[in-house]
Amino acid sequence: MGSLSGMYMIITGWAAYIGKDAGTESMSQYAAAARSENVEGLPRLYLDCPQLDILVHENLAYVQRFMASNVPTEFHLFTGLPYGFIGLAPTSTAARRYSAWPL
């Protein structure tokens, strides 16, 4: 799948899920948990992040919010790796390790 068709599918999927509430205050916290002030009661969180991702600090803060609210949380930090490492080196040890984890 090309990047444009993939992006189109992502946008189409989110638009179908969120509908008219996109970008409004009435959007469900289940659709946009990062916007929610209180994450208590939300489903468990699974998040993985490469250490060299530009949003690594935001991801760490997000994980800490869930942990502080006692939401079951699983977090994986890929030390020393950039965003897109799976596509850049799909046969690397790190990419194989990532692919082996059950979600």
Beta strands, then each sheet from edge to edge (+ up, - down):
strand 1: 45-50
strand 2: 73-78
sheet 1: 1+ 2+
end
